């Protein structure tokens, strides 16, 4: 695979993340400078922290399940791109999402 293909993709992702970070910081600054109650600010910060933890949990579960799917592909010697290989990877992604959902239901908060 050519590395030149990844440069615009990574650039787009970096620009998108930078814009998101600037917008989030600006919204927080406006929220702090406005006359909003301390309880509302605290609840927004706590909800944001819970969302971040659940996002991390979800990505972790998905990546572990995909690693298991790739491990299965390697164990069985599947080298060609076939519908069966896609089914294994899509199934692993689905299982990762279901595991993340199950774990997030058990999380306090």
C-alpha positions, 0 to 999 in steps of 0.5 A: 500500500502506498504511504502517500494515500495516508497523508491526506487522510491523516491531515483531514483527521488532524484538522477535524480534531483541532477544530473540535478541540477549539470549539469545545474550549470556546463553548466551555469558556463561554459557559464559565463566563456566563451567569450559569449556576455552578450546579449546571456547570458541574453536571455538564462536566460530569456528563462529559467525563462519563461520555469520555469514559464510555467512549474509551470503553467502547473503543477498547472493546471493539479493538480487542474484538477486532484483534481476536478476529484478525487472530482467527484469520491468522490462525486459519490462514485466511489470506485472501479478501473474501466475504467470509473474512469480512464477515469475521471482521464485521462480526468481531466489531459487532461483538465488541459493540455488544460487550461495550454496551453490556459493560457500560450498563454495569458502570456506576454513574 
